[in-house]
Every structure is written in structure tokens, then in C-alpha cells.
Amino acid sequence: MSEFIESSSRKIVVFIAIGIVFAVFFLRLVQLQLLYSDVYGKKSEENSIRQIARDPIRGLLIDRKGKLIVDNRPSYSVTITPAELQIDNFGFLSKILQLDTAFIKEKIVRGIRYNRFAPVKIKRDIDFKTLSIIEENKEKLAGIDYQIESKRFYPTSAKATHLFGYTKEISDQQLLEMGNEYRPGDNIGASGLEAAYERYLRGQKGYELLTVNALGQMLGNFNDGKNDIAVREGSDLYLALDSDLQALAESLLSDRRGAIVAIDPNDGGVLALVSKPDYDLTSFGSVTPWDVWKALNTDESKPLFNRATLTRYPPGSTFKMVLAAAALEEGVINTNWRVNCTGAFRFGNKVFHDLHTHGSTNVVEAIQRSCNVFFYQLMLKTGLERWTRYGRDFGFGSPTGIDILEENPGLLPSDEYFDRVYGKGKWTQGYLVSLSIGQGEVGVSPIQMANYAATLGNKGYYHTPHAVLRIKDKDTGEIQVVPTETRKMEISDWVWDILQDGMYRCVNEPGGTGQAAKVKGIAVCGKTGTAQTPHGKKDHAWFIGFAPRENPKIAICVLVENAGYGGAFAAPIAGLCIEQYLYGSLIRNNPQGVVAADEKNEDTGD
């Protein structure tokens, strides 16, 4: 009897255990069918429906006259879909594409980590011969295909390398940061406007939905393509750039190191932005060869470095209007205050020299002739605090905010700066003498100097410089105007008139150091600068200016590294650029001859 009871108890335990197991399975089934049906339903569809991404065409760049300056051209890229790959020997594929086998396998592994059903781009911009070989050997290359992409094309002679920038393949780190917006192998803006306006230029991917069987074979479009997601092309950027002016400016610096920046004083639009040496953007249109990239990075002339926005050089005498504005507006001097320039100024036990003996000089004549002795004494009379305050108001010591994402704020010394660097009470007024003529520790970039010239021209309206004027959505036709900031400097009109008078005489009257910037029929105002450099190298040549004097249309800064006098090397380049922009072409016969003639006579002062 006890044995029967014991046997029945074991059966009951077994039945209970089986019942519990079935109950667990039943509850799990209910959970999958009712609670998680959406999630797992979608995953099931992914096994039968495959998304094929279609890349959008990148937005175009158009200049202020409506001329297309950055376009797209078709390009073919080889892809591998890991789930369909049926090739054991990668040697054949490696030979066709001229790629290392390990590189191909690394790309495949990376693609599997992301999505084994998504095509992975193995090689971009293949030639027609390679494309033909792939087509002829399709039966041997299951899972290997090609896509039609677009690459950048530059149809004009205006290259604007550092302004336009380039795109490159997205990195793993960027993929993590961007979420689902990008896939491995996608291109992304890496510098210049391509990077700054990436979210507008890139457009939105489209997706073609295909039905596949359990073996991964494609059976056709899902639902006759009704569920496909259309591609949205990138928006077009309309720039303030004048491509003809840009091309001329590039040619005038072709054998030099330096920068040219031209700005519209009425709104801050960038008319031209040149940094030399530069590089060929077409090398970055699809895949940049390793030897090209290495050569650019090891080139001692630093062609990848944007001299227009990233340099921090002393501005030389072009900075003298900052001091003059502070002294006049603060009532330190007026036009009757004169200094007798004997060609040198002694302060303490040090003598500060001038290039010439100017005799009795007031502020207008000091700007015209670039009299250092006048400004040496004016700085000591005005003081560092005022000089720094007005320098900041002109935008120095801070980024301008130009829309290309790379900029050096420069350095504008102050009492606090000298206290921090040298110790409170351990620096003397002797430091100020060099600052008065834009030497010493003050550092600026050409974009800051061009905006400074624009502010001098429009009598105190400081506009944030910007390359893009508006953005056009190709799908909707909607046009978005790029917002910019404007502020008015608190300086009296009579002060602006005095500064402009000195700058006009600098270019247009005898004794002026900027006469090489003169343009027939146009009232050009300007200021030259010759900035000393360390290590015994030749001085940097500067020129800033605007034109016409009444209602200026262009403001410009020219920097030529290690060239010599600003009046001999930078001023003639500025004159040609002003002429090109205001007349629409060069009206003088031999522009190269004009520059060469000025270079033969360097004794033009600052």
C-alpha cells in the first residue's frame, strides 16, 4: 500500500512539473503574441523585407551672381552585402579592385557589426574598366554589386579650397554620435562650408523595400514599391561669394603665402576668401589617395592650414586707426594736436625708430604717411585701457563668428593680460610703445582685419561675416535667409570722417604709403602695414581698405607673408581686387605688370 502511495506521489510531482513548464510556455506565447507583437513583427519583416538605401544628391553651391560653383558628378562605388557573400577566395576580388585582402575583410566585418543585410562600400569612384569586369563576372561575385553615387565637381576657376571645404567617409566615432542618420561608408562634411552646413547639404536617404526569401535571394519590390521612401536631395547654398573676384584673388597669390579676404560692408557677406598655399579639392571628391594625404600633411608650407581665419600675426600699422579712434572719441586729442617727427622716439633707455622723418604731423597726416613717432606718443597719452576697449569693440581678441567652423580669436593684450603673464607691477609703459603700431603681442587674422576695414568703411556697423546668404530647399522651394548679427559702435561721425580722411589720403595723395592700391575713377581708402617677424625673416605685408569712400561696396584685407613692405606688395593686390569687383573686370592692361613694377620699388614706406 505504501508503495502505491509513493508511486502516486511521484506521478503527481511529475504532472505538476510538466504543468508548470507548459504554463511558462503558454505565458511566454501570450507575451510574444500580445505584448511584443509590434517589436518582433518588425524583426520578422526584416528577415523577409530588405531595405536598400539610396543616397541623396548633395546640395549645390551658387555664387552671388547665380553662377554654379560647386556641382556633383556621377561616381560608381563597389559594395558587398555580407549576408549574400558567397566567395571564399578574396584574391580575385582583391585583384580586380587593387585592394589588400585584409582591408576588404575588415570592411566586411565592420559591415556585419552594423547590419549584415546592408551593402558595405568597399571602393569608391571606380573606373569604367573595373565596372565592366565586375559586370562580366557577376556569377563569381555573389553579394558584390555597385552603386551610383555623386562626387563633388568644381566647374569654375574659383577653387575657394578653404572656404568650400571637403567631405570624407564617416568615422566609427561619428557613427556613434550621429545615431541612425548615417551608415558606414557615408560621406560627411569635414571642413569649411561642407562641414558647417552638413545638415542642409546632405539631404535625406531614400529606401527601396525588396522582398527576399529565406536564402536571401531578392524576389522583387515589396508591395509594388508603394512603401518605398523617396530620396530628398540636399538644399542648395546661395553664397555672398563673387566667383570672378575669388578667381582673380587666388591668381594674385598663386606663388605666395598669405591670405585675401573681401567683405561687403553693408551686410558682412564674404565676397572672397583666399588662403595660399592651398590644395586641389578634386583630390577629395571621392577617395583621397594615401600618398596625396600624406604629402599635404607633411608639406612645410602647410596647404591645409587656413591662413585667412587661423593665423595670429601682428597687424603692423594697419592697427593705427584703433588707437586714433580711441584718442579722438575720448577727447585725448583733436586734429590740432601735432607731433614733431624726427625719425625716432626715445622712451627710457630705448630708441624706437620710424622709416622716415615726417616733421610736424597731426592725426590725419599720421595715418596718411604712417608716422610711427606720432603713434608712439599718442599711445602713452591715451593708455592701454582705452586702446584695449576700442580694440575689442572692433572685434579683436574674439572670433568673428564666420560660418566655416575654424577660426583663431587672436590676441588683444590688456592690463589683465600683462598682469597674468608678467606679474602685477612687473611690466612697464614701454610695452605699450610697440602696441601703438600693431607690433608686440597683439595678434590678428585676415578675416578680423577685413571686418575691421568694413566697419571703418560703414562708420561703425559691425556685421558678423558670413559666406552663406540663403538656403533653398529643393523639395518645397522654401528659401531660408541665414540670420546674422549687427551692432553699432559708439563712435561719433566726425571721428569716422577723420579716420576715413587719413585713409583716403594714404591711397590718393602724395606721401601716402598705399598709392599702389589706387583705382582709376574710384575713391579707395586704405592703410598699409609692415609687420616685423622673428627669426630674421622678411616682414609680413598688410593692406586693409574699402571703396568707394561714399557708400562702400567692398572692404578688403591682403596679407602676404614674408614679402616686405605693405605698400609695395599688399596694396597693389588690393587695388586689383577692388577694380575687379567694382568694375566687373580689370580695366588696366597688364595686372601682373602692375604688381611687378611696384615690387621693383620697395621704398614706399609702410
LUMTIBA-61113 format. One line per 4 residues: number of its first residue (from 1); their letters; for each residue x, y, z of C-alpha. Coordinates in Angstrom, 3 decimals, padded with zeros to 6 digits. Example, Ala and Ser with C-alpha at 12.3 -4.5 7.8 and 13.67 -1.06 7.14 Angstrom:
LUMTIBA-61113
1 = as = 012.300,-004.500,007.800; 013.670,-001.060,007.140
***
This chain:
LUMTIBA-61113
1 = msef = 000.000,000.000,000.000; 002.813,002.397,000.921; 004.477,001.638,-002.407; 001.291,002.593,-004.291
5 = iess = 001.008,005.880,-002.392; 004.675,006.688,-003.048; 004.259,005.939,-006.777; 001.152,008.168,-006.986
9 = srki = 003.024,010.994,-005.259; 005.824,010.822,-007.815; 003.318,010.957,-010.651; 001.647,013.996,-009.120
13 = vvfi = 005.037,015.780,-008.851; 005.850,014.934,-012.462; 002.452,016.181,-013.665; 002.833,019.358,-011.642
17 = aigi = 006.292,019.958,-013.113; 005.002,019.342,-016.633; 002.087,021.673,-015.948; 004.412,024.402,-014.754
21 = vfav = 006.559,024.054,-017.882; 003.522,024.288,-020.160; 002.223,027.248,-018.162; 005.542,029.056,-018.625
25 = fflr = 005.500,028.370,-022.369; 001.870,029.487,-022.588; 002.586,032.729,-020.731; 005.618,033.391,-022.939
29 = lvql = 003.481,032.766,-026.033; 000.893,035.231,-024.775; 003.667,037.748,-024.093; 005.146,037.402,-027.595
33 = qlly = 001.795,037.462,-029.404; 000.097,040.220,-027.445; 002.640,042.348,-025.608; 005.595,042.313,-028.027
37 = sdvy = 003.834,041.687,-031.325; 004.912,045.053,-032.776; 008.580,044.628,-031.911; 009.020,041.075,-033.087
41 = gkks = 006.667,041.533,-036.005; 009.003,044.191,-037.378; 012.031,041.975,-036.832; 010.263,039.172,-038.687
45 = eens = 009.583,041.537,-041.568; 013.273,042.433,-041.670; 014.021,038.825,-042.482; 011.671,038.944,-045.474
49 = irqi = 011.860,042.621,-046.457; 015.192,044.264,-047.090; 015.849,047.998,-047.124; 018.218,049.191,-049.836
53 = ardp = 019.442,052.688,-049.023; 019.574,055.270,-051.809; 021.934,058.163,-051.190; 020.697,061.711,-051.844
57 = irgl = 022.439,064.130,-054.165; 024.347,066.687,-052.131; 023.212,070.315,-052.302; 024.853,072.742,-054.710
61 = lidr = 026.765,075.971,-054.031; 025.868,079.046,-056.076; 027.589,082.447,-056.027; 026.012,085.903,-055.637
65 = kgkl = 025.511,086.228,-059.428; 023.740,082.886,-059.734; 026.776,081.041,-061.099; 027.087,077.368,-060.128
69 = ivdn = 030.418,076.941,-058.339; 030.123,073.527,-056.621; 028.325,070.778,-058.550; 028.064,066.968,-058.499
73 = rpsy = 029.147,064.303,-060.970; 028.194,060.578,-061.012; 030.567,058.087,-059.424; 030.451,054.280,-059.077
77 = svti = 031.172,052.530,-055.791; 031.656,048.781,-055.264; 029.560,047.281,-052.442; 029.429,043.957,-050.623
81 = tpae = 026.333,042.652,-048.832; 027.771,040.322,-046.129; 024.620,038.134,-045.907; 024.810,037.341,-049.632
85 = lqid = 028.544,036.908,-049.925; 029.465,033.537,-051.420; 033.129,033.983,-052.191; 035.827,032.044,-050.353
89 = nfgf = 038.848,033.250,-052.258; 039.146,037.035,-051.975; 042.195,037.071,-054.217; 040.125,037.542,-057.379
93 = lski = 038.180,040.474,-055.917; 041.361,041.942,-054.451; 042.984,041.835,-057.883; 040.018,043.483,-059.606
97 = lqld = 039.797,046.342,-057.097; 043.549,046.563,-056.427; 042.875,046.435,-052.699; 044.529,044.440,-049.949
101 = tafi = 042.566,041.326,-048.925; 042.820,042.217,-045.252; 041.295,045.632,-045.986; 038.302,044.027,-047.736
105 = keki = 037.724,041.587,-044.889; 037.967,044.388,-042.329; 035.282,046.325,-044.200; 033.035,043.239,-044.258
109 = vrgi = 033.450,042.607,-040.517; 032.608,046.247,-039.833; 029.513,045.949,-042.009; 028.355,042.779,-040.228
113 = rynr = 028.580,044.572,-036.900; 026.250,047.241,-038.239; 023.820,045.218,-040.385; 024.782,042.109,-042.357
117 = fapv = 021.984,042.735,-044.856; 023.107,046.297,-045.655; 025.570,046.856,-048.552; 029.060,047.886,-047.430
121 = kikr = 031.043,050.274,-049.648; 034.428,048.735,-050.423; 035.850,051.063,-053.051; 034.635,054.406,-054.339
125 = didf = 034.933,056.068,-057.723; 035.950,053.015,-059.762; 036.716,053.454,-063.451; 034.679,052.019,-066.324
129 = ktls = 037.113,049.142,-066.877; 036.686,047.909,-063.292; 032.925,048.281,-063.555; 032.921,046.167,-066.738
133 = iiee = 034.949,043.370,-065.110; 032.508,043.212,-062.193; 029.559,043.015,-064.590; 031.229,040.255,-066.652
137 = nkek = 031.962,038.132,-063.555; 028.721,038.552,-061.609; 028.214,034.796,-061.280; 031.563,034.544,-059.463
141 = lagi = 030.910,037.569,-057.289; 027.649,036.853,-055.472; 026.924,039.571,-052.930; 029.127,042.043,-054.777
145 = dyqi = 027.478,044.928,-056.592; 027.925,048.624,-057.314; 026.015,051.813,-056.527; 025.822,055.098,-058.370
149 = eskr = 026.906,057.926,-056.076; 027.825,061.535,-056.660; 031.116,063.298,-056.108; 031.921,066.985,-055.942
153 = fypt = 032.801,068.839,-059.135; 034.088,072.423,-059.397; 033.112,073.949,-062.748; 034.750,077.388,-062.398
157 = saka = 038.291,078.643,-061.944; 037.376,079.813,-058.419; 038.526,076.941,-056.207; 037.962,078.567,-052.757
161 = thlf = 039.529,075.494,-051.179; 039.440,076.590,-047.543; 036.024,078.193,-047.872; 034.207,075.308,-049.581
165 = gytk = 035.966,072.558,-047.622; 035.643,068.857,-048.409; 033.784,065.694,-047.426; 035.207,062.395,-046.229
169 = eisd = 033.965,058.970,-045.164; 032.317,058.998,-041.766; 034.364,057.574,-038.875; 033.250,054.982,-036.322
173 = qqll = 033.146,057.650,-033.609; 030.945,059.888,-035.741; 028.621,056.959,-036.433; 028.128,056.508,-032.700
177 = emgn = 027.396,060.202,-032.259; 025.080,060.595,-035.268; 022.724,057.724,-034.416; 020.633,056.489,-037.342
181 = eyrp = 021.307,059.461,-039.604; 024.333,057.829,-041.270; 025.618,054.403,-042.234; 029.153,053.045,-042.639
185 = gdni = 030.670,054.328,-045.864; 028.616,057.524,-045.967; 030.343,060.811,-046.740; 030.123,063.702,-044.297
189 = gasg = 031.321,067.307,-044.415; 034.783,067.524,-042.873; 035.783,071.181,-043.242; 034.627,074.585,-044.468
193 = leaa = 031.055,075.108,-045.623; 030.723,071.371,-046.319; 031.012,070.764,-042.569; 029.270,073.902,-041.284
197 = yery = 026.149,073.296,-043.401; 026.247,069.492,-043.430; 022.684,069.063,-042.171; 021.361,071.142,-045.069
201 = lrgq = 023.668,069.888,-047.814; 023.408,066.158,-047.168; 019.671,065.695,-047.829; 017.862,062.567,-046.597
205 = kgye = 018.376,058.982,-047.655; 015.686,057.095,-049.519; 014.921,053.411,-049.091; 013.790,050.818,-051.620
209 = lltv = 011.982,047.881,-049.974; 012.656,044.473,-051.550; 011.123,041.080,-050.760; 013.674,038.284,-050.160
213 = nalg = 013.326,034.571,-049.434; 014.903,032.544,-046.634; 018.097,032.210,-048.678; 018.390,035.977,-049.023
217 = qmlg = 017.502,035.976,-052.709; 015.666,039.087,-053.908; 012.153,038.370,-055.250; 011.115,041.901,-056.228
221 = nfnd = 009.765,045.139,-054.827; 007.690,044.904,-051.673; 004.075,045.984,-052.232; 004.968,047.180,-055.751
225 = gknd = 007.166,049.901,-054.290; 004.273,051.714,-052.614; 006.104,051.678,-049.288; 009.425,052.915,-050.657
229 = iavr = 010.797,056.076,-049.058; 011.769,058.723,-051.578; 015.187,060.380,-051.552; 015.284,064.058,-050.531
233 = egsd = 018.071,065.952,-052.230; 020.265,068.303,-050.207; 019.447,072.001,-050.040; 021.365,074.498,-052.156
237 = lyla = 023.505,077.229,-050.596; 023.491,080.695,-052.140; 026.720,082.442,-051.242; 027.820,086.072,-050.971
241 = ldsd = 030.926,084.981,-052.910; 031.851,086.667,-056.189; 033.496,083.803,-058.085; 035.263,086.140,-060.545
245 = lqal = 036.804,088.122,-057.702; 037.716,084.878,-055.930; 039.474,083.529,-059.028; 041.464,086.741,-059.522
249 = aesl = 042.475,086.907,-055.853; 043.685,083.298,-055.985; 045.785,084.041,-059.057; 047.376,087.115,-057.447
253 = lsdr = 048.617,084.975,-054.539; 049.477,081.911,-056.611; 053.199,081.968,-055.836; 052.930,083.440,-052.342
257 = rgai = 051.990,082.508,-048.821; 049.231,084.621,-047.411; 045.529,085.411,-047.479; 042.970,087.727,-049.053
261 = vaid = 039.541,088.364,-047.551; 036.956,090.684,-049.108; 033.668,091.579,-047.385; 030.523,093.516,-048.277
265 = pndg = 030.452,096.357,-045.703; 026.655,096.530,-045.964; 025.890,093.086,-044.566; 029.131,091.210,-043.793
269 = gvla = 028.832,088.852,-046.758; 032.159,087.258,-047.731; 032.961,088.256,-051.318; 036.245,086.336,-051.478
273 = lvsk = 038.316,084.230,-049.103; 041.734,083.016,-050.219; 044.418,081.146,-048.318; 047.647,080.234,-050.057
277 = pdyd = 049.199,077.742,-050.488; 046.082,075.606,-050.895; 045.306,072.197,-052.383; 043.183,070.618,-055.105
281 = ltsf = 039.684,069.885,-053.817; 039.122,067.367,-056.600; 041.525,065.073,-054.722; 038.856,064.921,-052.006
285 = gsvt = 035.912,064.419,-054.366; 035.610,060.690,-053.623; 038.584,058.869,-052.076; 041.782,060.723,-051.268
289 = pwdv = 044.859,058.622,-052.137; 047.056,057.992,-049.112; 050.148,059.443,-050.779; 048.259,062.675,-051.553
293 = wkal = 047.008,062.990,-047.967; 050.475,062.295,-046.561; 052.082,064.865,-048.886; 049.597,067.542,-047.810
297 = ntde = 050.198,066.861,-044.113; 053.984,066.858,-044.383; 054.288,069.872,-046.708; 056.180,072.576,-044.788
301 = skpl = 054.080,075.301,-046.449; 051.001,073.859,-044.670; 048.465,073.955,-047.520; 045.743,072.505,-045.266
305 = fnra = 046.093,075.462,-042.868; 043.555,078.242,-043.406; 045.602,081.420,-043.220; 042.509,083.582,-043.712
309 = tltr = 040.964,082.628,-040.364; 043.523,080.717,-038.279; 046.627,082.925,-038.349; 047.594,085.205,-035.476
313 = yppg = 050.064,087.725,-036.816; 050.892,091.251,-035.651; 048.925,093.664,-037.885; 051.573,096.365,-038.076
317 = stfk = 050.470,099.894,-038.935; 047.039,098.784,-040.180; 046.073,098.804,-036.489; 046.754,102.516,-036.029
321 = mvla = 043.135,103.544,-036.601; 042.130,101.686,-033.420; 044.356,103.984,-031.367; 043.314,107.070,-033.329
325 = aaal = 039.608,106.267,-032.799; 040.111,105.819,-029.038; 042.103,109.041,-028.653; 039.691,111.160,-030.713
329 = eegv = 036.450,109.797,-029.239; 037.751,110.022,-025.669; 038.864,113.633,-026.185; 042.549,112.847,-025.649
333 = intn = 043.453,114.745,-028.849; 041.877,116.579,-031.767; 043.132,117.353,-035.255; 045.097,120.327,-033.922
337 = wrvn = 047.338,118.134,-031.756; 050.656,117.676,-033.555; 053.881,115.774,-033.032; 057.257,116.707,-034.456
341 = ctga = 058.589,113.506,-036.038; 062.397,113.456,-036.203; 062.527,109.845,-037.358; 062.918,108.333,-033.882
345 = frfg = 061.411,108.395,-030.374; 063.298,107.732,-027.154; 061.454,106.153,-024.244; 063.588,105.335,-021.236
349 = nkvf = 066.854,103.856,-022.471; 065.390,102.531,-025.760; 065.013,104.294,-029.108; 062.012,103.425,-031.313
353 = hdlh = 062.570,104.226,-034.978; 060.474,105.395,-037.891; 061.088,104.764,-041.602; 061.087,108.477,-042.427
357 = thgs = 061.303,111.912,-040.839; 057.823,113.392,-041.153; 058.196,116.692,-039.302; 055.127,118.316,-037.738
361 = tnvv = 052.266,115.787,-038.071; 048.619,115.634,-036.988; 046.412,112.534,-036.812; 045.178,112.639,-040.438
365 = eaiq = 048.721,113.060,-041.782; 049.979,110.347,-039.421; 047.530,107.853,-040.956; 048.357,109.041,-044.473
369 = rscn = 052.140,108.752,-044.075; 052.077,106.002,-041.409; 054.102,108.060,-038.938; 055.240,105.757,-036.151
373 = vffy = 056.589,108.546,-033.894; 053.141,110.160,-033.772; 051.510,106.933,-032.595; 054.294,106.087,-030.117
377 = qlml = 053.498,109.277,-028.239; 049.736,109.001,-028.741; 049.675,105.558,-027.111; 051.366,106.823,-023.961
381 = ktgl = 048.917,109.711,-023.863; 045.832,107.502,-024.439; 046.677,104.497,-022.260; 046.311,100.740,-022.594
385 = erwt = 042.808,100.507,-021.118; 041.254,102.714,-023.815; 043.249,101.065,-026.594; 042.088,097.614,-025.472
389 = rygr = 038.465,098.690,-025.058; 038.230,100.116,-028.551; 040.138,097.165,-029.993; 037.540,094.815,-028.500
393 = dfgf = 034.754,096.949,-029.927; 036.277,096.486,-033.386; 036.104,092.720,-032.793; 039.728,091.924,-031.960
397 = gspt = 040.573,089.291,-029.370; 037.396,087.316,-030.199; 036.204,085.073,-033.043; 034.216,086.907,-035.687
401 = gidi = 031.712,084.055,-035.928; 032.266,083.374,-039.627; 030.322,080.297,-040.728; 033.140,077.885,-041.598
405 = leen = 033.812,076.468,-038.099; 037.540,077.220,-037.927; 038.835,080.469,-036.503; 041.547,081.846,-034.238
409 = pgll = 040.306,084.538,-031.829; 043.675,086.264,-031.934; 045.189,088.148,-029.001; 044.412,091.652,-027.779
413 = psde = 046.647,092.493,-024.774; 045.141,094.245,-021.757; 046.155,095.207,-018.229; 044.820,091.863,-017.020
417 = yfdr = 046.788,090.011,-019.691; 050.113,091.659,-018.806; 049.455,091.153,-015.073; 048.841,087.455,-015.677
421 = vygk = 051.816,086.915,-017.979; 054.449,089.136,-016.371; 053.108,089.695,-012.864; 051.289,092.698,-011.473
425 = gkwt = 053.570,095.712,-011.297; 056.349,093.926,-013.219; 055.634,095.357,-016.648; 056.171,098.944,-017.764
429 = qgyl = 054.728,101.504,-020.180; 057.482,100.517,-022.577; 055.326,097.551,-023.631; 052.738,099.988,-024.983
433 = vsls = 055.054,101.686,-027.475; 055.228,098.612,-029.719; 051.487,098.006,-029.421; 050.822,101.503,-030.789
437 = igqg = 051.992,100.422,-034.257; 050.493,096.919,-034.193; 053.619,095.136,-033.001; 054.364,093.355,-029.748
441 = evgv = 051.928,090.740,-028.545; 048.831,091.794,-030.459; 047.763,089.102,-032.955; 045.024,089.154,-035.601
445 = spiq = 043.685,087.149,-038.542; 042.845,088.435,-042.043; 039.118,087.794,-041.502; 039.232,090.057,-038.433
449 = many = 041.120,092.696,-040.396; 038.673,092.591,-043.321; 035.781,093.075,-040.910; 037.709,095.926,-039.270
453 = aatl = 038.072,097.567,-042.701; 034.346,097.082,-043.343; 033.482,098.721,-040.012; 035.748,101.673,-040.817
457 = gnkg = 034.019,101.970,-044.177; 030.411,101.858,-042.957; 031.125,104.108,-039.961; 030.692,101.695,-037.114
461 = yyht = 028.262,098.962,-038.182; 029.851,095.663,-037.210; 028.301,092.735,-039.110; 029.093,089.107,-038.394
465 = phav = 030.930,087.901,-041.521; 029.162,085.065,-043.320; 029.658,083.163,-046.555; 026.083,081.886,-046.974
469 = lrik = 023.238,084.309,-047.692; 020.332,081.904,-048.001; 019.419,078.208,-048.188; 016.929,076.788,-050.685
473 = dkdt = 015.013,073.562,-050.051; 014.748,071.785,-053.417; 011.585,069.870,-052.494; 009.497,072.709,-051.138
477 = geiq = 011.180,075.667,-052.812; 011.307,077.345,-049.420; 014.133,079.854,-049.004; 015.679,080.396,-045.591
481 = vvpt = 017.714,083.560,-045.053; 020.758,082.941,-042.870; 020.463,085.172,-039.776; 023.398,087.397,-038.858
485 = etrk = 024.135,089.834,-036.052; 024.773,093.551,-036.417; 025.806,096.080,-033.791; 026.685,099.764,-033.901
489 = meis = 029.895,101.088,-032.369; 029.505,104.158,-030.152; 031.876,106.427,-032.054; 030.922,109.872,-033.346
493 = dwvw = 030.505,110.516,-037.068; 033.158,113.249,-037.017; 035.683,110.676,-035.739; 034.847,108.303,-038.602
497 = dilq = 035.278,111.205,-041.029; 038.775,111.918,-039.693; 039.817,108.268,-039.924; 038.448,107.959,-043.453
501 = dgmy = 040.158,111.194,-044.487; 043.527,109.805,-043.406; 042.864,106.504,-045.183; 041.780,108.297,-048.370
505 = rcvn = 044.930,110.399,-048.393; 047.013,107.270,-047.732; 045.969,105.947,-051.163; 045.273,109.025,-053.234
509 = epgg = 047.665,111.838,-052.241; 051.443,112.298,-052.408; 053.211,110.954,-049.346; 050.604,108.269,-048.831
513 = tgqa = 052.010,104.770,-048.297; 049.152,102.977,-050.086; 049.214,104.639,-053.503; 049.682,101.281,-055.242
517 = akvk = 046.064,100.472,-054.301; 044.729,103.419,-056.299; 041.975,102.590,-058.812; 041.020,104.947,-061.639
521 = giav = 037.676,106.627,-061.052; 037.155,105.136,-057.578; 037.812,106.757,-054.194; 039.751,103.993,-052.429
525 = cgkt = 040.521,104.375,-048.724; 043.209,102.198,-047.179; 046.070,101.654,-044.800; 049.308,099.754,-045.263
529 = gtaq = 051.159,097.727,-042.665; 054.589,096.110,-042.447; 054.758,093.695,-039.528; 058.086,092.528,-038.163
533 = tphg = 058.651,088.796,-037.763; 061.012,086.800,-035.533; 063.955,084.637,-036.592; 065.269,087.161,-039.105
537 = kkdh = 062.608,086.505,-041.753; 061.274,089.245,-044.009; 058.350,091.319,-042.766; 054.713,090.472,-043.455
541 = awfi = 052.996,092.871,-045.872; 049.488,094.068,-044.960; 046.877,096.257,-046.588; 043.308,096.953,-045.478
545 = gfap = 040.860,099.239,-047.215; 037.395,099.872,-048.598; 035.825,101.510,-051.657; 034.213,103.718,-052.743
549 = renp = 034.600,106.129,-049.839; 030.963,107.213,-050.091; 028.680,104.171,-049.752; 031.423,101.483,-049.817
553 = kiai = 030.677,098.217,-051.627; 033.809,096.260,-050.759; 036.211,096.047,-047.829; 039.409,094.058,-048.168
557 = cvlv = 042.407,092.714,-046.300; 045.529,091.427,-048.020; 048.287,089.618,-046.120; 051.438,088.480,-047.900
561 = enag = 053.767,086.543,-045.631; 057.467,087.437,-045.536; 057.178,089.743,-048.543; 058.342,093.124,-047.258
565 = ygga = 056.573,096.477,-047.325; 052.779,096.516,-047.301; 052.725,099.435,-049.720; 054.789,097.507,-052.268
569 = faap = 053.347,094.012,-052.059; 049.884,094.013,-050.458; 048.475,097.345,-051.692; 048.670,096.598,-055.460
573 = iagl = 046.921,093.259,-054.963; 044.130,095.010,-053.067; 043.776,097.617,-055.818; 043.332,094.947,-058.482
577 = cieq = 040.716,093.115,-056.418; 038.754,096.328,-055.793; 038.896,097.136,-059.500; 037.686,093.679,-060.485
581 = ylyg = 034.739,093.761,-058.100; 033.511,097.308,-058.711; 034.023,097.349,-062.492; 033.299,093.673,-063.109
585 = slir = 036.666,093.258,-064.852; 040.178,094.673,-064.812; 040.349,097.953,-066.700; 044.134,098.204,-066.686
589 = nnpq = 046.010,096.277,-069.340; 048.624,094.207,-067.560; 047.758,093.456,-063.926; 050.794,091.244,-063.430
593 = gvva = 052.971,094.054,-064.728; 051.470,096.462,-062.201; 052.451,094.194,-059.316; 055.905,093.604,-060.761
597 = adek = 056.518,097.339,-061.173; 055.643,098.009,-057.558; 057.856,095.189,-056.347; 060.879,096.837,-058.012
601 = nedt = 060.451,099.931,-055.833; 060.087,098.889,-052.216; 060.871,102.323,-050.808; 057.200,103.234,-050.426
605 = gd = 057.222,103.180,-046.641; 054.792,101.194,-044.585
***
